[in-house]
Amino acid sequence: MYEFLIKNYISKLKTNDIKQFAQKNGIELNEQELKIIEKHIKNDWRTILYGNPRPILDNLKTNLNEIQYQKIENLYKEFKNKYKNYL
């Protein structure tokens, strides 16, 4: 059931939603960085939530500012830990 809800939410996710969430968490991204992150969210969300996200994080590390990347990785770990019982 959770997977259905997540899939439905992600299908409606817009670039601006990602931008607002990032800004709310102190992460400033340019348009190219937003598009890269949106692509990974929309195409790789199952891996991000249930699998090994290391290749995705490595790709982000090469395409993002180091400070912004660190903030994203820390935020990912925080949310993954916080919601692990629901995944």
Secondary structure, DSSP 8 states (H G I E B T S, - for coil): -HHHHHHHHHHH--HHHHHHHHHHTT----HHHHHHHHHHHHHHHHHHHHS--HHHHHHHHHHS-HHHHHHHHHHHHHHHHHTGGG-
